[in-house]
């Protein structure tokens, strides 16, 4: 997850985000404001598209670091078959 914020002191933004999470997140008041600045979200979206395109067009699949707990062999997941219809 990429996350950013304005330059400068972060404490006021953290407090503002915490208040929004408490009061507005997934509530009827959780609406888009006309005054919102979308520059940061636009930058994150562009980074996501560029990253996705580089992964999709690469010669090899991405690989986990050898030391990563997520580094497990691919294709060995147990496949459960669906029940046969009557």
PDB file of N, CA, C and O in Angstrom:
ATOM      1  N   UNK A   1       0.839  -1.172   0.000  1.00  0.00           N
ATOM      2  CA  UNK A   1       0.000   0.000   0.000  1.00  0.00           C
ATOM      3  C   UNK A   1       0.881   1.230   0.000  1.00  0.00           C
ATOM      4  O   UNK A   1       1.809   1.345   0.801  1.00  0.00           O
ATOM      5  N   UNK A   2       0.588   2.135  -0.890  1.00  0.00           N
ATOM      6  CA  UNK A   2       1.290   3.407  -0.919  1.00  0.00           C
ATOM      7  C   UNK A   2       0.438   4.444  -0.208  1.00  0.00           C
ATOM      8  O   UNK A   2      -0.768   4.539  -0.437  1.00  0.00           O
ATOM      9  N   UNK A   3       1.073   5.210   0.647  1.00  0.00           N
ATOM     10  CA  UNK A   3       0.345   6.203   1.410  1.00  0.00           C
ATOM     11  C   UNK A   3       1.216   7.438   1.531  1.00  0.00           C
ATOM     12  O   UNK A   3       2.422   7.328   1.753  1.00  0.00           O
ATOM     13  N   UNK A   4       0.638   8.578   1.393  1.00  0.00           N
ATOM     14  CA  UNK A   4       1.406   9.809   1.497  1.00  0.00           C
ATOM     15  C   UNK A   4       0.586  10.904   2.122  1.00  0.00           C
ATOM     16  O   UNK A   4      -0.576  10.712   2.480  1.00  0.00           O
ATOM     17  N   UNK A   5       1.204  12.050   2.247  1.00  0.00           N
ATOM     18  CA  UNK A   5       0.530  13.201   2.810  1.00  0.00           C
ATOM     19  C   UNK A   5       1.317  14.452   2.503  1.00  0.00           C
ATOM     20  O   UNK A   5       2.390  14.377   1.905  1.00  0.00           O
ATOM     21  N   UNK A   6       0.805  15.600   2.902  1.00  0.00           N
ATOM     22  CA  UNK A   6       1.498  16.859   2.632  1.00  0.00           C
ATOM     23  C   UNK A   6       2.821  16.931   3.376  1.00  0.00           C
ATOM     24  O   UNK A   6       3.009  16.274   4.400  1.00  0.00           O
ATOM     25  N   UNK A   7       3.723  17.725   2.855  1.00  0.00           N
ATOM     26  CA  UNK A   7       5.011  17.934   3.516  1.00  0.00           C
ATOM     27  C   UNK A   7       4.800  18.708   4.814  1.00  0.00           C
ATOM     28  O   UNK A   7       3.828  19.447   4.968  1.00  0.00           O
ATOM     29  N   UNK A   8       5.723  18.522   5.728  1.00  0.00           N
ATOM     30  CA  UNK A   8       5.658  19.269   6.984  1.00  0.00           C
ATOM     31  C   UNK A   8       5.283  18.377   8.153  1.00  0.00           C
ATOM     32  O   UNK A   8       5.433  17.156   8.098  1.00  0.00           O
ATOM     33  N   UNK A   9       4.801  18.997   9.194  1.00  0.00           N
ATOM     34  CA  UNK A   9       4.427  18.298  10.427  1.00  0.00           C
ATOM     35  C   UNK A   9       3.285  17.324  10.166  1.00  0.00           C
ATOM     36  O   UNK A   9       2.265  17.697   9.588  1.00  0.00           O
ATOM     37  N   UNK A  10       3.459  16.068  10.596  1.00  0.00           N
ATOM     38  CA  UNK A  10       2.454  15.036  10.323  1.00  0.00           C
ATOM     39  C   UNK A  10       1.402  14.905  11.413  1.00  0.00           C
ATOM     40  O   UNK A  10       0.315  14.392  11.148  1.00  0.00           O
ATOM     41  N   UNK A  11       1.687  15.351  12.624  1.00  0.00           N
ATOM     42  CA  UNK A  11       0.754  15.169  13.742  1.00  0.00           C
ATOM     43  C   UNK A  11      -0.638  15.734  13.455  1.00  0.00           C
ATOM     44  O   UNK A  11      -1.628  15.062  13.744  1.00  0.00           O
ATOM     45  N   UNK A  12      -0.754  16.949  12.895  1.00  0.00           N
ATOM     46  CA  UNK A  12      -2.114  17.461  12.619  1.00  0.00           C
ATOM     47  C   UNK A  12      -2.861  16.600  11.598  1.00  0.00           C
ATOM     48  O   UNK A  12      -4.075  16.430  11.708  1.00  0.00           O
ATOM     49  N   UNK A  13      -2.155  16.060  10.615  1.00  0.00           N
ATOM     50  CA  UNK A  13      -2.804  15.234   9.600  1.00  0.00           C
ATOM     51  C   UNK A  13      -3.225  13.892  10.177  1.00  0.00           C
ATOM     52  O   UNK A  13      -4.273  13.357   9.814  1.00  0.00           O
ATOM     53  N   UNK A  14      -2.417  13.351  11.065  1.00  0.00           N
ATOM     54  CA  UNK A  14      -2.780  12.092  11.722  1.00  0.00           C
ATOM     55  C   UNK A  14      -4.032  12.298  12.569  1.00  0.00           C
ATOM     56  O   UNK A  14      -4.951  11.480  12.534  1.00  0.00           O
ATOM     57  N   UNK A  15      -4.064  13.388  13.327  1.00  0.00           N
ATOM     58  CA  UNK A  15      -5.244  13.684  14.151  1.00  0.00           C
ATOM     59  C   UNK A  15      -6.481  13.868  13.272  1.00  0.00           C
ATOM     60  O   UNK A  15      -7.565  13.389  13.607  1.00  0.00           O
ATOM     61  N   UNK A  16      -6.312  14.562  12.152  1.00  0.00           N
ATOM     62  CA  UNK A  16      -7.436  14.780  11.237  1.00  0.00           C
ATOM     63  C   UNK A  16      -7.933  13.461  10.652  1.00  0.00           C
ATOM     64  O   UNK A  16      -9.140  13.233  10.567  1.00  0.00           O
ATOM     65  N   UNK A  17      -7.012  12.600  10.251  1.00  0.00           N
ATOM     66  CA  UNK A  17      -7.387  11.293   9.691  1.00  0.00           C
ATOM     67  C   UNK A  17      -8.078  10.433  10.744  1.00  0.00           C
ATOM     68  O   UNK A  17      -9.062   9.757  10.443  1.00  0.00           O
ATOM     69  N   UNK A  18      -7.571  10.454  11.977  1.00  0.00           N
ATOM     70  CA  UNK A  18      -8.192   9.669  13.047  1.00  0.00           C
ATOM     71  C   UNK A  18      -9.605  10.160  13.335  1.00  0.00           C
ATOM     72  O   UNK A  18     -10.506   9.354  13.569  1.00  0.00           O
ATOM     73  N   UNK A  19      -9.807  11.469  13.319  1.00  0.00           N
ATOM     74  CA  UNK A  19     -11.140  12.030  13.540  1.00  0.00           C
ATOM     75  C   UNK A  19     -12.082  11.612  12.414  1.00  0.00           C
ATOM     76  O   UNK A  19     -13.234  11.258  12.666  1.00  0.00           O
ATOM     77  N   UNK A  20     -11.594  11.652  11.174  1.00  0.00           N
ATOM     78  CA  UNK A  20     -12.414  11.244  10.025  1.00  0.00           C
ATOM     79  C   UNK A  20     -12.784   9.773  10.141  1.00  0.00           C
ATOM     80  O   UNK A  20     -13.930   9.402   9.888  1.00  0.00           O
ATOM     81  N   UNK A  21     -11.815   8.923  10.524  1.00  0.00           N
ATOM     82  CA  UNK A  21     -12.096   7.489  10.673  1.00  0.00           C
ATOM     83  C   UNK A  21     -13.178   7.266  11.730  1.00  0.00           C
ATOM     84  O   UNK A  21     -14.053   6.417  11.565  1.00  0.00           O
ATOM     85  N   UNK A  22     -13.108   8.029  12.800  1.00  0.00           N
ATOM     86  CA  UNK A  22     -14.053   7.866  13.901  1.00  0.00           C
ATOM     87  C   UNK A  22     -15.447   8.403  13.552  1.00  0.00           C
ATOM     88  O   UNK A  22     -16.454   7.788  13.903  1.00  0.00           O
ATOM     89  N   UNK A  23     -15.504   9.542  12.866  1.00  0.00           N
ATOM     90  CA  UNK A  23     -16.783  10.209  12.657  1.00  0.00           C
ATOM     91  C   UNK A  23     -17.436   9.939  11.298  1.00  0.00           C
ATOM     92  O   UNK A  23     -18.662   9.878  11.206  1.00  0.00           O
ATOM     93  N   UNK A  24     -16.624   9.776  10.239  1.00  0.00           N
ATOM     94  CA  UNK A  24     -17.201   9.756   8.895  1.00  0.00           C
ATOM     95  C   UNK A  24     -16.984   8.475   8.092  1.00  0.00           C
ATOM     96  O   UNK A  24     -17.766   8.184   7.188  1.00  0.00           O
ATOM     97  N   UNK A  25     -15.961   7.720   8.395  1.00  0.00           N
ATOM     98  CA  UNK A  25     -15.613   6.561   7.574  1.00  0.00           C
ATOM     99  C   UNK A  25     -16.775   5.565   7.504  1.00  0.00           C
ATOM    100  O   UNK A  25     -17.224   5.057   8.531  1.00  0.00           O
ATOM    101  N   UNK A  26     -17.253   5.290   6.300  1.00  0.00           N
ATOM    102  CA  UNK A  26     -18.382   4.386   6.033  1.00  0.00           C
ATOM    103  C   UNK A  26     -19.655   4.820   6.768  1.00  0.00           C
ATOM    104  O   UNK A  26     -20.432   3.991   7.242  1.00  0.00           O
ATOM    105  N   UNK A  27     -19.843   6.114   6.847  1.00  0.00           N
ATOM    106  CA  UNK A  27     -21.042   6.704   7.442  1.00  0.00           C
ATOM    107  C   UNK A  27     -21.731   7.557   6.370  1.00  0.00           C
ATOM    108  O   UNK A  27     -21.120   7.847   5.342  1.00  0.00           O
ATOM    109  N   UNK A  28     -22.977   7.961   6.585  1.00  0.00           N
ATOM    110  CA  UNK A  28     -23.647   8.835   5.605  1.00  0.00           C
ATOM    111  C   UNK A  28     -22.867  10.120   5.321  1.00  0.00           C
ATOM    112  O   UNK A  28     -23.020  10.713   4.253  1.00  0.00           O
ATOM    113  N   UNK A  29     -22.038  10.549   6.260  1.00  0.00           N
ATOM    114  CA  UNK A  29     -21.244  11.771   6.073  1.00  0.00           C
ATOM    115  C   UNK A  29     -19.960  11.526   5.291  1.00  0.00           C
ATOM    116  O   UNK A  29     -19.197  12.463   5.056  1.00  0.00           O
ATOM    117  N   UNK A  30     -19.710  10.294   4.888  1.00  0.00           N
ATOM    118  CA  UNK A  30     -18.489   9.926   4.152  1.00  0.00           C
ATOM    119  C   UNK A  30     -18.694  10.253   2.669  1.00  0.00           C
ATOM    120  O   UNK A  30     -19.015   9.379   1.864  1.00  0.00           O
ATOM    121  N   UNK A  31     -18.503  11.516   2.334  1.00  0.00           N
ATOM    122  CA  UNK A  31     -18.729  11.984   0.968  1.00  0.00           C
ATOM    123  C   UNK A  31     -17.475  12.683   0.438  1.00  0.00           C
ATOM    124  O   UNK A  31     -16.610  13.101   1.207  1.00  0.00           O
ATOM    125  N   UNK A  32     -17.395  12.800  -0.874  1.00  0.00           N
ATOM    126  CA  UNK A  32     -16.277  13.504  -1.504  1.00  0.00           C
ATOM    127  C   UNK A  32     -16.567  14.996  -1.437  1.00  0.00           C
ATOM    128  O   UNK A  32     -17.665  15.446  -1.766  1.00  0.00           O
ATOM    129  N   UNK A  33     -15.566  15.751  -1.006  1.00  0.00           N
ATOM    130  CA  UNK A  33     -15.718  17.196  -0.923  1.00  0.00           C
ATOM    131  C   UNK A  33     -15.175  17.878  -2.170  1.00  0.00           C
ATOM    132  O   UNK A  33     -14.152  17.460  -2.712  1.00  0.00           O
ATOM    133  N   UNK A  34     -15.844  18.910  -2.621  1.00  0.00           N
ATOM    134  CA  UNK A  34     -15.403  19.649  -3.814  1.00  0.00           C
ATOM    135  C   UNK A  34     -14.038  20.297  -3.596  1.00  0.00           C
ATOM    136  O   UNK A  34     -13.329  20.580  -4.561  1.00  0.00           O
ATOM    137  N   UNK A  35     -13.668  20.533  -2.357  1.00  0.00           N
ATOM    138  CA  UNK A  35     -12.404  21.200  -2.035  1.00  0.00           C
ATOM    139  C   UNK A  35     -11.223  20.228  -1.952  1.00  0.00           C
ATOM    140  O   UNK A  35     -10.090  20.660  -1.738  1.00  0.00           O
ATOM    141  N   UNK A  36     -11.464  18.938  -2.116  1.00  0.00           N
ATOM    142  CA  UNK A  36     -10.394  17.956  -1.978  1.00  0.00           C
ATOM    143  C   UNK A  36      -9.346  18.133  -3.068  1.00  0.00           C
ATOM    144  O   UNK A  36      -9.663  18.455  -4.213  1.00  0.00           O
ATOM    145  N   UNK A  37      -8.107  17.919  -2.690  1.00  0.00           N
ATOM    146  CA  UNK A  37      -6.984  17.992  -3.626  1.00  0.00           C
ATOM    147  C   UNK A  37      -6.612  16.566  -4.015  1.00  0.00           C
ATOM    148  O   UNK A  37      -6.220  15.771  -3.162  1.00  0.00           O
ATOM    149  N   UNK A  38      -6.732  16.243  -5.287  1.00  0.00           N
ATOM    150  CA  UNK A  38      -6.505  14.881  -5.767  1.00  0.00           C
ATOM    151  C   UNK A  38      -5.105  14.665  -6.327  1.00  0.00           C
ATOM    152  O   UNK A  38      -4.845  13.612  -6.909  1.00  0.00           O
ATOM    153  N   UNK A  39      -4.204  15.615  -6.174  1.00  0.00           N
ATOM    154  CA  UNK A  39      -2.860  15.467  -6.738  1.00  0.00           C
ATOM    155  C   UNK A  39      -2.138  14.233  -6.196  1.00  0.00           C
ATOM    156  O   UNK A  39      -1.520  13.490  -6.959  1.00  0.00           O
ATOM    157  N   UNK A  40      -2.212  14.017  -4.904  1.00  0.00           N
ATOM    158  CA  UNK A  40      -1.537  12.853  -4.309  1.00  0.00           C
ATOM    159  C   UNK A  40      -2.137  11.547  -4.783  1.00  0.00           C
ATOM    160  O   UNK A  40      -1.404  10.619  -5.125  1.00  0.00           O
ATOM    161  N   UNK A  41      -3.462  11.454  -4.810  1.00  0.00           N
ATOM    162  CA  UNK A  41      -4.128  10.238  -5.276  1.00  0.00           C
ATOM    163  C   UNK A  41      -3.804   9.972  -6.744  1.00  0.00           C
ATOM    164  O   UNK A  41      -3.620   8.823  -7.145  1.00  0.00           O
ATOM    165  N   UNK A  42      -3.736  11.029  -7.539  1.00  0.00           N
ATOM    166  CA  UNK A  42      -3.391  10.889  -8.954  1.00  0.00           C
ATOM    167  C   UNK A  42      -1.972  10.348  -9.102  1.00  0.00           C
ATOM    168  O   UNK A  42      -1.724   9.490  -9.950  1.00  0.00           O
ATOM    169  N   UNK A  43      -1.054  10.834  -8.299  1.00  0.00           N
ATOM    170  CA  UNK A  43       0.331  10.352  -8.338  1.00  0.00           C
ATOM    171  C   UNK A  43       0.407   8.880  -7.952  1.00  0.00           C
ATOM    172  O   UNK A  43       1.110   8.105  -8.601  1.00  0.00           O
ATOM    173  N   UNK A  44      -0.308   8.490  -6.904  1.00  0.00           N
ATOM    174  CA  UNK A  44      -0.316   7.085  -6.482  1.00  0.00           C
ATOM    175  C   UNK A  44      -0.904   6.201  -7.580  1.00  0.00           C
ATOM    176  O   UNK A  44      -0.411   5.098  -7.817  1.00  0.00           O
ATOM    177  N   UNK A  45      -1.951   6.676  -8.248  1.00  0.00           N
ATOM    178  CA  UNK A  45      -2.554   5.902  -9.345  1.00  0.00           C
ATOM    179  C   UNK A  45      -1.570   5.732 -10.496  1.00  0.00           C
ATOM    180  O   UNK A  45      -1.467   4.645 -11.065  1.00  0.00           O
ATOM    181  N   UNK A  46      -0.851   6.785 -10.843  1.00  0.00           N
ATOM    182  CA  UNK A  46       0.140   6.695 -11.927  1.00  0.00           C
ATOM    183  C   UNK A  46       1.251   5.716 -11.554  1.00  0.00           C
ATOM    184  O   UNK A  46       1.678   4.915 -12.386  1.00  0.00           O
ATOM    185  N   UNK A  47       1.716   5.776 -10.315  1.00  0.00           N
ATOM    186  CA  UNK A  47       2.745   4.838  -9.862  1.00  0.00           C
ATOM    187  C   UNK A  47       2.232   3.406  -9.954  1.00  0.00           C
ATOM    188  O   UNK A  47       2.967   2.510 -10.368  1.00  0.00           O
ATOM    189  N   UNK A  48       0.970   3.182  -9.571  1.00  0.00           N
ATOM    190  CA  UNK A  48       0.380   1.842  -9.666  1.00  0.00           C
ATOM    191  C   UNK A  48       0.315   1.340 -11.094  1.00  0.00           C
ATOM    192  O   UNK A  48       0.623   0.178 -11.360  1.00  0.00           O
ATOM    193  N   UNK A  49      -0.085   2.210 -12.021  1.00  0.00           N
ATOM    194  CA  UNK A  49      -0.155   1.811 -13.431  1.00  0.00           C
ATOM    195  C   UNK A  49       1.232   1.494 -13.973  1.00  0.00           C
ATOM    196  O   UNK A  49       1.413   0.486 -14.656  1.00  0.00           O
ATOM    197  N   UNK A  50       2.202   2.335 -13.677  1.00  0.00           N
ATOM    198  CA  UNK A  50       3.568   2.095 -14.156  1.00  0.00           C
ATOM    199  C   UNK A  50       4.112   0.795 -13.584  1.00  0.00           C
ATOM    200  O   UNK A  50       4.703  -0.002 -14.313  1.00  0.00           O
ATOM    201  N   UNK A  51       3.920   0.571 -12.289  1.00  0.00           N
ATOM    202  CA  UNK A  51       4.390  -0.664 -11.657  1.00  0.00           C
ATOM    203  C   UNK A  51       3.716  -1.880 -12.278  1.00  0.00           C
ATOM    204  O   UNK A  51       4.383  -2.860 -12.609  1.00  0.00           O
ATOM    205  N   UNK A  52       2.395  -1.820 -12.438  1.00  0.00           N
ATOM    206  CA  UNK A  52       1.667  -2.936 -13.035  1.00  0.00           C
ATOM    207  C   UNK A  52       2.112  -3.230 -14.450  1.00  0.00           C
ATOM    208  O   UNK A  52       2.259  -4.395 -14.821  1.00  0.00           O
ATOM    209  N   UNK A  53       2.330  -2.201 -15.246  1.00  0.00           N
ATOM    210  CA  UNK A  53       2.774  -2.397 -16.628  1.00  0.00           C
ATOM    211  C   UNK A  53       4.180  -3.006 -16.670  1.00  0.00           C
ATOM    212  O   UNK A  53       4.456  -3.877 -17.495  1.00  0.00           O
ATOM    213  N   UNK A  54       5.055  -2.552 -15.793  1.00  0.00           N
ATOM    214  CA  UNK A  54       6.417  -3.119 -15.761  1.00  0.00           C
ATOM    215  C   UNK A  54       6.388  -4.592 -15.367  1.00  0.00           C
ATOM    216  O   UNK A  54       7.117  -5.402 -15.939  1.00  0.00           O
ATOM    217  N   UNK A  55       5.549  -4.942 -14.394  1.00  0.00           N
ATOM    218  CA  UNK A  55       5.429  -6.344 -13.991  1.00  0.00           C
ATOM    219  C   UNK A  55       4.834  -7.162 -15.131  1.00  0.00           C
ATOM    220  O   UNK A  55       5.328  -8.247 -15.439  1.00  0.00           O
ATOM    221  N   UNK A  56       3.773  -6.648 -15.760  1.00  0.00           N
ATOM    222  CA  UNK A  56       3.097  -7.380 -16.833  1.00  0.00           C
ATOM    223  C   UNK A  56       3.990  -7.574 -18.052  1.00  0.00           C
ATOM    224  O   UNK A  56       3.884  -8.595 -18.733  1.00  0.00           O
ATOM    225  N   UNK A  57       4.859  -6.626 -18.338  1.00  0.00           N
ATOM    226  CA  UNK A  57       5.698  -6.694 -19.534  1.00  0.00           C
ATOM    227  C   UNK A  57       7.093  -7.257 -19.276  1.00  0.00           C
ATOM    228  O   UNK A  57       7.899  -7.352 -20.202  1.00  0.00           O
ATOM    229  N   UNK A  58       7.383  -7.627 -18.044  1.00  0.00           N
ATOM    230  CA  UNK A  58       8.707  -8.168 -17.720  1.00  0.00           C
ATOM    231  C   UNK A  58       8.876  -9.564 -18.306  1.00  0.00           C
ATOM    232  O   UNK A  58       7.901 -10.289 -18.505  1.00  0.00           O
ATOM    233  N   UNK A  59      10.106  -9.926 -18.575  1.00  0.00           N
ATOM    234  CA  UNK A  59      10.419 -11.260 -19.107  1.00  0.00           C
ATOM    235  C   UNK A  59      10.148 -12.358 -18.076  1.00  0.00           C
ATOM    236  O   UNK A  59       9.743 -13.464 -18.435  1.00  0.00           O
ATOM    237  N   UNK A  60      10.371 -12.053 -16.799  1.00  0.00           N
ATOM    238  CA  UNK A  60      10.205 -13.056 -15.742  1.00  0.00           C
ATOM    239  C   UNK A  60       9.186 -12.565 -14.717  1.00  0.00           C
ATOM    240  O   UNK A  60       8.967 -11.364 -14.557  1.00  0.00           O
ATOM    241  N   UNK A  61       8.570 -13.527 -14.025  1.00  0.00           N
ATOM    242  CA  UNK A  61       7.631 -13.177 -12.962  1.00  0.00           C
ATOM    243  C   UNK A  61       8.386 -12.561 -11.784  1.00  0.00           C
ATOM    244  O   UNK A  61       9.557 -12.875 -11.567  1.00  0.00           O
ATOM    245  N   UNK A  62       7.731 -11.696 -11.031  1.00  0.00           N
ATOM    246  CA  UNK A  62       8.367 -11.176  -9.813  1.00  0.00           C
ATOM    247  C   UNK A  62       8.657 -12.328  -8.851  1.00  0.00           C
ATOM    248  O   UNK A  62       7.956 -13.340  -8.860  1.00  0.00           O
ATOM    249  N   UNK A  63       9.667 -12.176  -8.044  1.00  0.00           N
ATOM    250  CA  UNK A  63      10.030 -13.230  -7.086  1.00  0.00           C
ATOM    251  C   UNK A  63      10.198 -12.616  -5.701  1.00  0.00           C
ATOM    252  O   UNK A  63      10.628 -11.471  -5.557  1.00  0.00           O
ATOM    253  N   UNK A  64       9.854 -13.395  -4.701  1.00  0.00           N
ATOM    254  CA  UNK A  64      10.060 -12.974  -3.315  1.00  0.00           C
ATOM    255  C   UNK A  64      11.538 -13.069  -2.985  1.00  0.00           C
ATOM    256  O   UNK A  64      12.268 -13.846  -3.600  1.00  0.00           O
ATOM    257  N   UNK A  65      11.978 -12.283  -2.018  1.00  0.00           N
ATOM    258  CA  UNK A  65      13.328 -12.456  -1.484  1.00  0.00           C
ATOM    259  C   UNK A  65      13.408 -13.837  -0.857  1.00  0.00           C
ATOM    260  O   UNK A  65      12.414 -14.338  -0.331  1.00  0.00           O
ATOM    261  N   UNK A  66      14.566 -14.452  -0.907  1.00  0.00           N
ATOM    262  CA  UNK A  66      14.732 -15.785  -0.332  1.00  0.00           C
ATOM    263  C   UNK A  66      14.378 -15.812   1.152  1.00  0.00           C
ATOM    264  O   UNK A  66      13.928 -16.840   1.660  1.00  0.00           O
ATOM    265  N   UNK A  67      14.573 -14.710   1.844  1.00  0.00           N
ATOM    266  CA  UNK A  67      14.322 -14.650   3.287  1.00  0.00           C
ATOM    267  C   UNK A  67      12.875 -14.289   3.642  1.00  0.00           C
ATOM    268  O   UNK A  67      12.528 -14.251   4.823  1.00  0.00           O
ATOM    269  N   UNK A  68      12.039 -14.027   2.656  1.00  0.00           N
ATOM    270  CA  UNK A  68      10.665 -13.614   2.920  1.00  0.00           C
ATOM    271  C   UNK A  68       9.818 -14.780   3.412  1.00  0.00           C
ATOM    272  O   UNK A  68       9.927 -15.883   2.876  1.00  0.00           O
ATOM    273  N   UNK A  69       8.972 -14.560   4.425  1.00  0.00           N
ATOM    274  CA  UNK A  69       8.075 -15.626   4.874  1.00  0.00           C
ATOM    275  C   UNK A  69       7.023 -15.971   3.817  1.00  0.00           C
ATOM    276  O   UNK A  69       6.372 -17.011   3.912  1.00  0.00           O
ATOM    277  N   UNK A  70       6.854 -15.115   2.821  1.00  0.00           N
ATOM    278  CA  UNK A  70       5.893 -15.367   1.746  1.00  0.00           C
ATOM    279  C   UNK A  70       6.517 -16.140   0.583  1.00  0.00           C
ATOM    280  O   UNK A  70       5.823 -16.482  -0.375  1.00  0.00           O
ATOM    281  N   UNK A  71       7.808 -16.415   0.659  1.00  0.00           N
ATOM    282  CA  UNK A  71       8.515 -17.123  -0.404  1.00  0.00           C
ATOM    283  C   UNK A  71       8.208 -18.617  -0.304  1.00  0.00           C
ATOM    284  O   UNK A  71       8.907 -19.364   0.380  1.00  0.00           O
ATOM    285  N   UNK A  72       7.158 -19.031  -0.994  1.00  0.00           N
ATOM    286  CA  UNK A  72       6.742 -20.437  -0.986  1.00  0.00           C
ATOM    287  C   UNK A  72       6.681 -20.924  -2.422  1.00  0.00           C
ATOM    288  O   UNK A  72       6.459 -20.124  -3.331  1.00  0.00           O
ATOM    289  N   UNK A  73       6.871 -22.209  -2.646  1.00  0.00           N
ATOM    290  CA  UNK A  73       6.804 -22.722  -4.022  1.00  0.00           C
ATOM    291  C   UNK A  73       5.445 -22.430  -4.652  1.00  0.00           C
ATOM    292  O   UNK A  73       4.411 -22.507  -3.989  1.00  0.00           O
ATOM    293  N   UNK A  74       5.460 -22.097  -5.930  1.00  0.00           N
ATOM    294  CA  UNK A  74       4.218 -21.799  -6.646  1.00  0.00           C
ATOM    295  C   UNK A  74       3.623 -23.075  -7.207  1.00  0.00           C
ATOM    296  O   UNK A  74       4.340 -24.028  -7.513  1.00  0.00           O
ATOM    297  N   UNK A  75       2.314 -23.085  -7.337  1.00  0.00           N
ATOM    298  CA  UNK A  75       1.636 -24.192  -7.979  1.00  0.00           C
ATOM    299  C   UNK A  75       1.423 -25.407  -7.093  1.00  0.00           C
ATOM    300  O   UNK A  75       0.997 -26.454  -7.581  1.00  0.00           O
ATOM    301  N   UNK A  76       1.705 -25.295  -5.819  1.00  0.00           N
ATOM    302  CA  UNK A  76       1.554 -26.440  -4.933  1.00  0.00           C
ATOM    303  C   UNK A  76       0.336 -26.324  -4.027  1.00  0.00           C
ATOM    304  O   UNK A  76       0.129 -27.156  -3.143  1.00  0.00           O
ATOM    305  N   UNK A  77      -0.460 -25.300  -4.249  1.00  0.00           N
ATOM    306  CA  UNK A  77      -1.651 -25.114  -3.417  1.00  0.00           C
ATOM    307  C   UNK A  77      -2.628 -26.260  -3.657  1.00  0.00           C
ATOM    308  O   UNK A  77      -2.781 -26.752  -4.775  1.00  0.00           O
ATOM    309  N   UNK A  78      -3.272 -26.661  -2.591  1.00  0.00           N
ATOM    310  CA  UNK A  78      -4.258 -27.733  -2.699  1.00  0.00           C
ATOM    311  C   UNK A  78      -5.466 -27.220  -3.461  1.00  0.00           C
ATOM    312  O   UNK A  78      -6.032 -26.183  -3.116  1.00  0.00           O
ATOM    313  N   UNK A  79      -5.853 -27.935  -4.481  1.00  0.00           N
ATOM    314  CA  UNK A  79      -7.015 -27.552  -5.275  1.00  0.00           C
ATOM    315  C   UNK A  79      -8.171 -28.445  -4.864  1.00  0.00           C
ATOM    316  O   UNK A  79      -8.092 -29.670  -4.961  1.00  0.00           O
ATOM    317  N   UNK A  80      -9.239 -27.823  -4.409  1.00  0.00           N
ATOM    318  CA  UNK A  80     -10.425 -28.573  -4.002  1.00  0.00           C
ATOM    319  C   UNK A  80     -11.404 -28.559  -5.156  1.00  0.00           C
ATOM    320  O   UNK A  80     -11.724 -27.499  -5.694  1.00  0.00           O
ATOM    321  N   UNK A  81     -11.875 -29.718  -5.533  1.00  0.00           N
ATOM    322  CA  UNK A  81     -12.814 -29.779  -6.645  1.00  0.00           C
ATOM    323  C   UNK A  81     -14.219 -29.445  -6.158  1.00  0.00           C
ATOM    324  O   UNK A  81     -14.571 -29.685  -5.003  1.00  0.00           O
ATOM    325  N   UNK A  82     -15.004 -28.889  -7.063  1.00  0.00           N
ATOM    326  CA  UNK A  82     -16.382 -28.554  -6.735  1.00  0.00           C
ATOM    327  C   UNK A  82     -17.217 -29.824  -6.696  1.00  0.00           C
ATOM    328  O   UNK A  82     -16.922 -30.775  -7.421  1.00  0.00           O
ATOM    329  N   UNK A  83     -18.244 -29.860  -5.871  1.00  0.00           N
ATOM    330  CA  UNK A  83     -19.109 -31.049  -5.857  1.00  0.00           C
ATOM    331  C   UNK A  83     -19.801 -31.209  -7.214  1.00  0.00           C
ATOM    332  O   UNK A  83     -20.146 -30.232  -7.879  1.00  0.00           O
ATOM    333  N   UNK A  84     -19.986 -32.450  -7.595  1.00  0.00           N
ATOM    334  CA  UNK A  84     -20.643 -32.737  -8.871  1.00  0.00           C
ATOM    335  C   UNK A  84     -22.137 -32.491  -8.726  1.00  0.00           C
ATOM    336  O   UNK A  84     -22.733 -32.845  -7.709  1.00  0.00           O
ATOM    337  N   UNK A  85     -22.752 -31.875  -9.759  1.00  0.00           N
ATOM    338  CA  UNK A  85     -24.194 -31.643  -9.686  1.00  0.00           C
ATOM    339  C   UNK A  85     -24.947 -32.961  -9.776  1.00  0.00           C
ATOM    340  O   UNK A  85     -24.482 -33.918 -10.395  1.00  0.00           O
ATOM    341  N   UNK A  86     -26.113 -32.992  -9.150  1.00  0.00           N
ATOM    342  CA  UNK A  86     -26.947 -34.200  -9.182  1.00  0.00           C
ATOM    343  C   UNK A  86     -27.583 -34.406 -10.515  1.00  0.00           C
ATOM    344  O   UNK A  86     -28.315 -35.377 -10.707  1.00  0.00           O
TER     345      UNK A  86
END
